Structures are given as structure tokens and as C-alpha cells.
Amino acid sequence: MKFSVIVLILLSLTACAGARKGMSAENCRASIDNAYKELNFAKAEGFAGTVSYTKAVSLLTAAKTNQTFESYDACVNNSEKARFYIRESKKG
């Protein structure tokens, strides 16, 4: 009986150790996808030459790099900043 309890505890701890904290890979991917959709729409509307648009492109490049290195919190943060600059590019 004691052995099965110990095994259950060890399995529970192992499962917790594998869990990621913060943002997930899925959140990162979705955030990047949404930002790219907005970026493409802004480009189609003729806002590609603005400084804010250029900042957004740089931030999305950083987000993709964060995604590659599994830094999902930074990925989501950079994607959200990029979306802010995309909105700013539309203001002029």
C-alpha cells in the first residue's frame, strides 16, 4: 500500500515538473497569427510606409525569434506590442 502511494506522489510531481508556467506555445502562435493578419490588412490599406508599421514588423520578427527559443511570454508580449503599432500606423 505504501509503495503505491509513493508511486502516485512521484507521478504527480513528475507531471507538475513538465508543465510550463506563463504563456503557452498555443498562445504565442495565436498572437503572432493575429498580428500578421492585422499587419497584412494594414499593408493592403496602404499603411506599409509608416514608422509604426516598421516597428510592428520588427516586433513580429522578435516574437518569431522568441517562439523559436520557446520564450512564450516574450513572444506574446512582442506580438501585442506589434498589434499596438499596427493600430497606430492606421492613425497616420
Biopython code that builds the backbone (N, CA, C, O; Angstrom):
import numpy as np
from Bio.PDB.StructureBuilder import StructureBuilder

atoms = [
    (1, "MET", "N", (0.818, -1.193, 0.000)),
    (1, "MET", "CA", (0.000, 0.000, 0.000)),
    (1, "MET", "C", (0.863, 1.258, 0.000)),
    (1, "MET", "O", (0.596, 2.194, -0.755)),
    (2, "LYS", "N", (1.891, 1.286, 0.838)),
    (2, "LYS", "CA", (2.760, 2.454, 0.925)),
    (2, "LYS", "C", (3.487, 2.693, -0.394)),
    (2, "LYS", "O", (3.683, 3.836, -0.807)),
    (3, "PHE", "N", (3.885, 1.606, -1.049)),
    (3, "PHE", "CA", (4.604, 1.728, -2.312)),
    (3, "PHE", "C", (3.734, 2.397, -3.375)),
    (3, "PHE", "O", (4.214, 3.251, -4.120)),
    (4, "SER", "N", (2.454, 2.012, -3.450)),
    (4, "SER", "CA", (1.570, 2.607, -4.456)),
    (4, "SER", "C", (1.327, 4.090, -4.179)),
    (4, "SER", "O", (1.174, 4.874, -5.115)),
    (5, "VAL", "N", (1.289, 4.481, -2.911)),
    (5, "VAL", "CA", (1.130, 5.887, -2.563)),
    (5, "VAL", "C", (2.360, 6.676, -2.988)),
    (5, "VAL", "O", (2.241, 7.779, -3.523)),
    (6, "ILE", "N", (3.531, 6.119, -2.754)),
    (6, "ILE", "CA", (4.784, 6.776, -3.144)),
    (6, "ILE", "C", (4.845, 6.925, -4.658)),
    (6, "ILE", "O", (5.251, 7.970, -5.166)),
    (7, "VAL", "N", (4.442, 5.887, -5.376)),
    (7, "VAL", "CA", (4.447, 5.944, -6.841)),
    (7, "VAL", "C", (3.486, 7.026, -7.329)),
    (7, "VAL", "O", (3.821, 7.780, -8.243)),
    (8, "LEU", "N", (2.309, 7.111, -6.737)),
    (8, "LEU", "CA", (1.347, 8.145, -7.120)),
    (8, "LEU", "C", (1.898, 9.545, -6.860)),
    (8, "LEU", "O", (1.714, 10.444, -7.680)),
    (9, "ILE", "N", (2.554, 9.731, -5.758)),
    (9, "ILE", "CA", (3.144, 11.033, -5.439)),
    (9, "ILE", "C", (4.231, 11.378, -6.442)),
    (9, "ILE", "O", (4.290, 12.504, -6.935)),
    (10, "LEU", "N", (5.083, 10.424, -6.742)),
    (10, "LEU", "CA", (6.159, 10.664, -7.707)),
    (10, "LEU", "C", (5.606, 10.978, -9.095)),
    (10, "LEU", "O", (6.122, 11.860, -9.782)),
    (11, "LEU", "N", (4.578, 10.275, -9.506)),
    (11, "LEU", "CA", (3.969, 10.549, -10.813)),
    (11, "LEU", "C", (3.350, 11.941, -10.845)),
    (11, "LEU", "O", (3.445, 12.639, -11.854)),
    (12, "SER", "N", (2.727, 12.342, -9.764)),
    (12, "SER", "CA", (2.135, 13.674, -9.694)),
    (12, "SER", "C", (3.198, 14.751, -9.779)),
    (12, "SER", "O", (3.022, 15.749, -10.478)),
    (13, "LEU", "N", (4.299, 14.555, -9.071)),
    (13, "LEU", "CA", (5.382, 15.536, -9.110)),
    (13, "LEU", "C", (6.019, 15.612, -10.484)),
    (13, "LEU", "O", (6.389, 16.696, -10.934)),
    (14, "THR", "N", (6.150, 14.500, -11.142)),
    (14, "THR", "CA", (6.724, 14.472, -12.485)),
    (14, "THR", "C", (5.828, 15.225, -13.463)),
    (14, "THR", "O", (6.323, 15.959, -14.317)),
    (15, "ALA", "N", (4.538, 15.051, -13.345)),
    (15, "ALA", "CA", (3.599, 15.750, -14.224)),
    (15, "ALA", "C", (3.667, 17.257, -13.998)),
    (15, "ALA", "O", (3.599, 18.029, -14.954)),
    (16, "CYS", "N", (3.800, 17.677, -12.755)),
    (16, "CYS", "CA", (3.892, 19.109, -12.455)),
    (16, "CYS", "C", (5.194, 19.708, -12.967)),
    (16, "CYS", "O", (5.220, 20.858, -13.406)),
    (17, "ALA", "N", (6.259, 18.945, -12.915)),
    (17, "ALA", "CA", (7.556, 19.442, -13.364)),
    (17, "ALA", "C", (7.545, 19.719, -14.864)),
    (17, "ALA", "O", (8.245, 20.617, -15.333)),
    (18, "GLY", "N", (6.768, 18.965, -15.612)),
    (18, "GLY", "CA", (6.724, 19.146, -17.052)),
    (18, "GLY", "C", (5.817, 20.271, -17.508)),
    (18, "GLY", "O", (5.877, 20.675, -18.669)),
    (19, "ALA", "N", (4.987, 20.781, -16.629)),
    (19, "ALA", "CA", (4.066, 21.849, -17.001)),
    (19, "ALA", "C", (4.805, 23.174, -17.145)),
    (19, "ALA", "O", (5.686, 23.491, -16.347)),
    (20, "ARG", "N", (4.441, 23.940, -18.162)),
    (20, "ARG", "CA", (5.068, 25.238, -18.393)),
    (20, "ARG", "C", (4.303, 26.303, -17.626)),
    (20, "ARG", "O", (3.083, 26.233, -17.471)),
    (21, "LYS", "N", (5.047, 27.284, -17.154)),
    (21, "LYS", "CA", (4.422, 28.416, -16.489)),
    (21, "LYS", "C", (4.242, 29.531, -17.506)),
    (21, "LYS", "O", (4.948, 29.585, -18.514)),
    (22, "GLY", "N", (3.306, 30.408, -17.241)),
    (22, "GLY", "CA", (3.112, 31.553, -18.116)),
    (22, "GLY", "C", (2.374, 31.179, -19.392)),
    (22, "GLY", "O", (1.531, 30.282, -19.408)),
    (23, "MET", "N", (2.710, 31.881, -20.445)),
    (23, "MET", "CA", (2.040, 31.694, -21.721)),
    (23, "MET", "C", (2.453, 30.374, -22.362)),
    (23, "MET", "O", (3.552, 29.870, -22.131)),
    (24, "SER", "N", (1.563, 29.833, -23.160)),
    (24, "SER", "CA", (1.832, 28.572, -23.826)),
    (24, "SER", "C", (2.255, 28.804, -25.275)),
    (24, "SER", "O", (2.159, 29.908, -25.810)),
    (25, "ALA", "N", (2.718, 27.736, -25.875)),
    (25, "ALA", "CA", (3.096, 27.791, -27.286)),
    (25, "ALA", "C", (1.884, 28.162, -28.141)),
    (25, "ALA", "O", (2.017, 28.871, -29.138)),
    (26, "GLU", "N", (0.706, 27.679, -27.747)),
    (26, "GLU", "CA", (-0.516, 27.974, -28.499)),
    (26, "GLU", "C", (-0.868, 29.459, -28.410)),
    (26, "GLU", "O", (-1.265, 30.064, -29.407)),
    (27, "ASN", "N", (-0.724, 30.044, -27.229)),
    (27, "ASN", "CA", (-0.981, 31.483, -27.077)),
    (27, "ASN", "C", (-0.031, 32.283, -27.958)),
    (27, "ASN", "O", (-0.435, 33.248, -28.607)),
    (28, "CYS", "N", (1.213, 31.881, -27.976)),
    (28, "CYS", "CA", (2.230, 32.556, -28.779)),
    (28, "CYS", "C", (1.866, 32.491, -30.258)),
    (28, "CYS", "O", (1.863, 33.509, -30.950)),
    (29, "ARG", "N", (1.560, 31.293, -30.735)),
    (29, "ARG", "CA", (1.233, 31.106, -32.145)),
    (29, "ARG", "C", (0.005, 31.919, -32.529)),
    (29, "ARG", "O", (-0.006, 32.574, -33.571)),
    (30, "ALA", "N", (-1.029, 31.881, -31.695)),
    (30, "ALA", "CA", (-2.260, 32.615, -31.988)),
    (30, "ALA", "C", (-2.016, 34.121, -32.000)),
    (30, "ALA", "O", (-2.561, 34.839, -32.839)),
    (31, "SER", "N", (-1.206, 34.584, -31.080)),
    (31, "SER", "CA", (-0.909, 36.013, -31.015)),
    (31, "SER", "C", (-0.150, 36.477, -32.256)),
    (31, "SER", "O", (-0.445, 37.535, -32.812)),
    (32, "ILE", "N", (0.819, 35.687, -32.683)),
    (32, "ILE", "CA", (1.581, 36.014, -33.901)),
    (32, "ILE", "C", (0.664, 35.983, -35.123)),
    (32, "ILE", "O", (0.715, 36.878, -35.967)),
    (33, "ASP", "N", (-0.167, 34.955, -35.211)),
    (33, "ASP", "CA", (-1.085, 34.845, -36.356)),
    (33, "ASP", "C", (-2.015, 36.051, -36.446)),
    (33, "ASP", "O", (-2.221, 36.609, -37.524)),
    (34, "ASN", "N", (-2.574, 36.446, -35.308)),
    (34, "ASN", "CA", (-3.473, 37.611, -35.296)),
    (34, "ASN", "C", (-2.746, 38.883, -35.710)),
    (34, "ASN", "O", (-3.274, 39.690, -36.474)),
    (35, "ALA", "N", (-1.542, 39.053, -35.206)),
    (35, "ALA", "CA", (-0.766, 40.248, -35.553)),
    (35, "ALA", "C", (-0.444, 40.272, -37.043)),
    (35, "ALA", "O", (-0.532, 41.323, -37.679)),
    (36, "TYR", "N", (-0.071, 39.122, -37.607)),
    (36, "TYR", "CA", (0.237, 39.088, -39.044)),
    (36, "TYR", "C", (-1.001, 39.376, -39.893)),
    (36, "TYR", "O", (-0.900, 40.016, -40.939)),
    (37, "LYS", "N", (-2.165, 38.909, -39.448)),
    (37, "LYS", "CA", (-3.398, 39.216, -40.181)),
    (37, "LYS", "C", (-3.643, 40.722, -40.197)),
    (37, "LYS", "O", (-3.968, 41.302, -41.233)),
    (38, "GLU", "N", (-3.478, 41.344, -39.025)),
    (38, "GLU", "CA", (-3.668, 42.787, -38.939)),
    (38, "GLU", "C", (-2.607, 43.534, -39.746)),
    (38, "GLU", "O", (-2.899, 44.551, -40.376)),
    (39, "LEU", "N", (-1.386, 43.028, -39.721)),
    (39, "LEU", "CA", (-0.304, 43.651, -40.476)),
    (39, "LEU", "C", (-0.583, 43.603, -41.975)),
    (39, "LEU", "O", (-0.392, 44.594, -42.678)),
    (40, "ASN", "N", (-1.034, 42.454, -42.459)),
    (40, "ASN", "CA", (-1.358, 42.313, -43.878)),
    (40, "ASN", "C", (-2.514, 43.228, -44.280)),
    (40, "ASN", "O", (-2.514, 43.794, -45.373)),
    (41, "PHE", "N", (-3.492, 43.369, -43.396)),
    (41, "PHE", "CA", (-4.621, 44.260, -43.672)),
    (41, "PHE", "C", (-4.144, 45.708, -43.736)),
    (41, "PHE", "O", (-4.558, 46.466, -44.613)),
    (42, "ALA", "N", (-3.268, 46.087, -42.798)),
    (42, "ALA", "CA", (-2.733, 47.458, -42.802)),
    (42, "ALA", "C", (-1.928, 47.718, -44.067)),
    (42, "ALA", "O", (-1.987, 48.808, -44.636)),
    (43, "LYS", "N", (-1.179, 46.715, -44.503)),
    (43, "LYS", "CA", (-0.385, 46.861, -45.730)),
    (43, "LYS", "C", (-1.315, 47.041, -46.937)),
    (43, "LYS", "O", (-1.062, 47.872, -47.810)),
    (44, "ALA", "N", (-2.373, 46.265, -46.969)),
    (44, "ALA", "CA", (-3.321, 46.358, -48.081)),
    (44, "ALA", "C", (-4.004, 47.723, -48.115)),
    (44, "ALA", "O", (-4.384, 48.207, -49.181)),
    (45, "GLU", "N", (-4.158, 48.337, -46.946)),
    (45, "GLU", "CA", (-4.777, 49.654, -46.880)),
    (45, "GLU", "C", (-3.795, 50.789, -47.159)),
    (45, "GLU", "O", (-4.183, 51.958, -47.176)),
    (46, "GLY", "N", (-2.528, 50.450, -47.376)),
    (46, "GLY", "CA", (-1.551, 51.455, -47.751)),
    (46, "GLY", "C", (-0.772, 52.067, -46.605)),
    (46, "GLY", "O", (-0.195, 53.143, -46.759)),
    (47, "PHE", "N", (-0.744, 51.401, -45.457)),
    (47, "PHE", "CA", (-0.040, 51.950, -44.305)),
    (47, "PHE", "C", (1.359, 51.366, -44.122)),
    (47, "PHE", "O", (1.977, 51.557, -43.075)),
    (48, "ALA", "N", (1.860, 50.657, -45.129)),
    (48, "ALA", "CA", (3.132, 49.958, -45.009)),
    (48, "ALA", "C", (4.334, 50.885, -44.873)),
    (48, "ALA", "O", (5.375, 50.443, -44.386)),
    (49, "GLY", "N", (4.241, 52.121, -45.270)),
    (49, "GLY", "CA", (5.387, 53.022, -45.234)),
    (49, "GLY", "C", (5.569, 53.777, -43.933)),
    (49, "GLY", "O", (6.532, 54.531, -43.792)),
    (50, "THR", "N", (4.673, 53.595, -42.984)),
    (50, "THR", "CA", (4.748, 54.384, -41.755)),
    (50, "THR", "C", (5.789, 53.838, -40.785)),
    (50, "THR", "O", (6.164, 52.667, -40.850)),
    (51, "VAL", "N", (6.247, 54.699, -39.891)),
    (51, "VAL", "CA", (7.225, 54.303, -38.872)),
    (51, "VAL", "C", (6.612, 53.252, -37.942)),
    (51, "VAL", "O", (7.281, 52.289, -37.567)),
    (52, "SER", "N", (5.351, 53.434, -37.574)),
    (52, "SER", "CA", (4.690, 52.476, -36.686)),
    (52, "SER", "C", (4.602, 51.093, -37.323)),
    (52, "SER", "O", (4.770, 50.083, -36.639)),
    (53, "TYR", "N", (4.343, 51.043, -38.608)),
    (53, "TYR", "CA", (4.288, 49.775, -39.331)),
    (53, "TYR", "C", (5.645, 49.081, -39.273)),
    (53, "TYR", "O", (5.723, 47.873, -39.046)),
    (54, "THR", "N", (6.710, 49.848, -39.478)),
    (54, "THR", "CA", (8.059, 49.292, -39.438)),
    (54, "THR", "C", (8.391, 48.754, -38.049)),
    (54, "THR", "O", (9.018, 47.702, -37.923)),
    (55, "LYS", "N", (7.971, 49.475, -37.002)),
    (55, "LYS", "CA", (8.172, 48.987, -35.637)),
    (55, "LYS", "C", (7.424, 47.674, -35.425)),
    (55, "LYS", "O", (7.940, 46.755, -34.789)),
    (56, "ALA", "N", (6.214, 47.589, -35.957)),
    (56, "ALA", "CA", (5.414, 46.374, -35.817)),
    (56, "ALA", "C", (6.102, 45.186, -36.475)),
    (56, "ALA", "O", (6.125, 44.088, -35.918)),
    (57, "VAL", "N", (6.661, 45.407, -37.658)),
    (57, "VAL", "CA", (7.372, 44.326, -38.356)),
    (57, "VAL", "C", (8.565, 43.852, -37.520)),
    (57, "VAL", "O", (8.814, 42.651, -37.416)),
    (58, "SER", "N", (9.294, 44.787, -36.932)),
    (58, "SER", "CA", (10.445, 44.435, -36.095)),
    (58, "SER", "C", (10.013, 43.637, -34.865)),
    (58, "SER", "O", (10.660, 42.660, -34.488)),
    (59, "LEU", "N", (8.925, 44.058, -34.253)),
    (59, "LEU", "CA", (8.429, 43.346, -33.077)),
    (59, "LEU", "C", (7.929, 41.944, -33.423)),
    (59, "LEU", "O", (8.090, 41.012, -32.634)),
    (60, "LEU", "N", (7.328, 41.797, -34.591)),
    (60, "LEU", "CA", (6.887, 40.458, -35.001)),
    (60, "LEU", "C", (8.071, 39.549, -35.307)),
    (60, "LEU", "O", (8.017, 38.345, -35.057)),
    (61, "THR", "N", (9.128, 40.122, -35.843)),
    (61, "THR", "CA", (10.352, 39.339, -36.051)),
    (61, "THR", "C", (10.905, 38.865, -34.707)),
    (61, "THR", "O", (11.333, 37.719, -34.574)),
    (62, "ALA", "N", (10.893, 39.751, -33.718)),
    (62, "ALA", "CA", (11.343, 39.379, -32.378)),
    (62, "ALA", "C", (10.435, 38.311, -31.782)),
    (62, "ALA", "O", (10.915, 37.388, -31.124)),
    (63, "ALA", "N", (9.125, 38.426, -32.005)),
    (63, "ALA", "CA", (8.178, 37.437, -31.484)),
    (63, "ALA", "C", (8.441, 36.059, -32.088)),
    (63, "ALA", "O", (8.395, 35.049, -31.385)),
    (64, "LYS", "N", (8.715, 36.022, -33.384)),
    (64, "LYS", "CA", (9.033, 34.736, -34.031)),
    (64, "LYS", "C", (10.315, 34.141, -33.450)),
    (64, "LYS", "O", (10.412, 32.927, -33.272)),
    (65, "THR", "N", (11.295, 34.993, -33.154)),
    (65, "THR", "CA", (12.536, 34.520, -32.530)),
    (65, "THR", "C", (12.238, 33.979, -31.136)),
    (65, "THR", "O", (12.750, 32.926, -30.758)),
    (66, "ASN", "N", (11.414, 34.691, -30.371)),
    (66, "ASN", "CA", (11.010, 34.205, -29.050)),
    (66, "ASN", "C", (10.323, 32.858, -29.152)),
    (66, "ASN", "O", (10.556, 31.971, -28.332)),
    (67, "GLN", "N", (9.481, 32.707, -30.151)),
    (67, "GLN", "CA", (8.772, 31.444, -30.349)),
    (67, "GLN", "C", (9.765, 30.315, -30.620)),
    (67, "GLN", "O", (9.619, 29.215, -30.087)),
    (68, "THR", "N", (10.760, 30.585, -31.438)),
    (68, "THR", "CA", (11.770, 29.583, -31.762)),
    (68, "THR", "C", (12.502, 29.105, -30.519)),
    (68, "THR", "O", (12.810, 27.921, -30.386)),
    (69, "PHE", "N", (12.779, 30.034, -29.608)),
    (69, "PHE", "CA", (13.509, 29.694, -28.386)),
    (69, "PHE", "C", (12.589, 29.385, -27.212)),
    (69, "PHE", "O", (13.028, 29.341, -26.063)),
    (70, "GLU", "N", (11.297, 29.169, -27.512)),
    (70, "GLU", "CA", (10.289, 28.780, -26.526)),
    (70, "GLU", "C", (10.160, 29.781, -25.378)),
    (70, "GLU", "O", (9.885, 29.403, -24.239)),
    (71, "SER", "N", (10.357, 31.036, -25.688)),
    (71, "SER", "CA", (10.156, 32.115, -24.726)),
    (71, "SER", "C", (8.772, 32.706, -24.993)),
    (71, "SER", "O", (8.636, 33.786, -25.567)),
    (72, "TYR", "N", (7.751, 31.965, -24.561)),
    (72, "TYR", "CA", (6.383, 32.268, -24.967)),
    (72, "TYR", "C", (5.837, 33.560, -24.361)),
    (72, "TYR", "O", (5.063, 34.262, -25.011)),
    (73, "ASP", "N", (6.220, 33.880, -23.142)),
    (73, "ASP", "CA", (5.770, 35.147, -22.550)),
    (73, "ASP", "C", (6.259, 36.328, -23.378)),
    (73, "ASP", "O", (5.489, 37.235, -23.693)),
    (74, "ALA", "N", (7.535, 36.313, -23.726)),
    (74, "ALA", "CA", (8.105, 37.394, -24.542)),
    (74, "ALA", "C", (7.475, 37.405, -25.935)),
    (74, "ALA", "O", (7.259, 38.470, -26.514)),
    (75, "CYS", "N", (7.184, 36.235, -26.465)),
    (75, "CYS", "CA", (6.536, 36.124, -27.775)),
    (75, "CYS", "C", (5.195, 36.840, -27.772)),
    (75, "CYS", "O", (4.912, 37.647, -28.657)),
    (76, "VAL", "N", (4.377, 36.545, -26.781)),
    (76, "VAL", "CA", (3.051, 37.169, -26.694)),
    (76, "VAL", "C", (3.185, 38.672, -26.453)),
    (76, "VAL", "O", (2.455, 39.467, -27.045)),
    (77, "ASN", "N", (4.109, 39.055, -25.592)),
    (77, "ASN", "CA", (4.308, 40.489, -25.325)),
    (77, "ASN", "C", (4.713, 41.240, -26.587)),
    (77, "ASN", "O", (4.176, 42.310, -26.871)),
    (78, "ASN", "N", (5.658, 40.688, -27.345)),
    (78, "ASN", "CA", (6.098, 41.343, -28.581)),
    (78, "ASN", "C", (4.980, 41.376, -29.626)),
    (78, "ASN", "O", (4.842, 42.357, -30.357)),
    (79, "SER", "N", (4.201, 40.329, -29.695)),
    (79, "SER", "CA", (3.081, 40.308, -30.638)),
    (79, "SER", "C", (2.045, 41.365, -30.287)),
    (79, "SER", "O", (1.519, 42.040, -31.172)),
    (80, "GLU", "N", (1.751, 41.511, -29.000)),
    (80, "GLU", "CA", (0.775, 42.511, -28.568)),
    (80, "GLU", "C", (1.296, 43.926, -28.811)),
    (80, "GLU", "O", (0.534, 44.808, -29.206)),
    (81, "LYS", "N", (2.585, 44.144, -28.576)),
    (81, "LYS", "CA", (3.175, 45.453, -28.878)),
    (81, "LYS", "C", (3.081, 45.732, -30.375)),
    (81, "LYS", "O", (2.780, 46.852, -30.788)),
    (82, "ALA", "N", (3.339, 44.708, -31.180)),
    (82, "ALA", "CA", (3.253, 44.866, -32.633)),
    (82, "ALA", "C", (1.840, 45.262, -33.042)),
    (82, "ALA", "O", (1.661, 46.123, -33.903)),
    (83, "ARG", "N", (0.839, 44.640, -32.431)),
    (83, "ARG", "CA", (-0.549, 44.973, -32.750)),
    (83, "ARG", "C", (-0.858, 46.425, -32.387)),
    (83, "ARG", "O", (-1.612, 47.096, -33.091)),
    (84, "PHE", "N", (-0.279, 46.906, -31.295)),
    (84, "PHE", "CA", (-0.448, 48.313, -30.919)),
    (84, "PHE", "C", (0.101, 49.217, -32.026)),
    (84, "PHE", "O", (-0.559, 50.169, -32.443)),
    (85, "TYR", "N", (1.314, 48.912, -32.496)),
    (85, "TYR", "CA", (1.920, 49.745, -33.537)),
    (85, "TYR", "C", (1.185, 49.630, -34.871)),
    (85, "TYR", "O", (1.172, 50.578, -35.656)),
    (86, "ILE", "N", (0.581, 48.485, -35.126)),
    (86, "ILE", "CA", (-0.228, 48.345, -36.338)),
    (86, "ILE", "C", (-1.422, 49.284, -36.258)),
    (86, "ILE", "O", (-1.754, 49.963, -37.229)),
    (87, "ARG", "N", (-2.065, 49.318, -35.094)),
    (87, "ARG", "CA", (-3.200, 50.247, -34.914)),
    (87, "ARG", "C", (-2.733, 51.690, -35.047)),
    (87, "ARG", "O", (-3.432, 52.520, -35.628)),
    (88, "GLU", "N", (-1.549, 51.991, -34.509)),
    (88, "GLU", "CA", (-1.002, 53.344, -34.600)),
    (88, "GLU", "C", (-0.699, 53.708, -36.059)),
    (88, "GLU", "O", (-0.882, 54.858, -36.459)),
    (89, "SER", "N", (-0.240, 52.741, -36.850)),
    (89, "SER", "CA", (0.082, 53.042, -38.252)),
    (89, "SER", "C", (-1.157, 53.463, -39.025)),
    (89, "SER", "O", (-1.071, 54.249, -39.969)),
    (90, "LYS", "N", (-2.310, 52.940, -38.622)),
    (90, "LYS", "CA", (-3.558, 53.286, -39.302)),
    (90, "LYS", "C", (-4.016, 54.704, -38.949)),
    (90, "LYS", "O", (-4.778, 55.321, -39.693)),
    (91, "LYS", "N", (-3.548, 55.208, -37.816)),
    (91, "LYS", "CA", (-3.931, 56.565, -37.405)),
    (91, "LYS", "C", (-3.174, 57.618, -38.198)),
    (91, "LYS", "O", (-3.615, 58.760, -38.324)),
    (92, "GLY", "N", (-2.026, 57.213, -38.729)),
    (92, "GLY", "CA", (-1.262, 58.152, -39.546)),
    (92, "GLY", "C", (-0.058, 58.711, -38.930)),
    (92, "GLY", "O", (0.640, 59.510, -39.554)),
]
sb = StructureBuilder()
sb.init_structure("model")
sb.init_model(0)
sb.init_chain("A")
sb.init_seg("    ")
for serial, (resi, resn, name, xyz) in enumerate(atoms, 1):
    if name == "N":
        sb.init_residue(resn, " ", resi, " ")
    sb.init_atom(name, np.array(xyz, "f"), 0.0, 1.0, " ", f" {name:<3s}", serial, name[0])
structure = sb.get_structure()
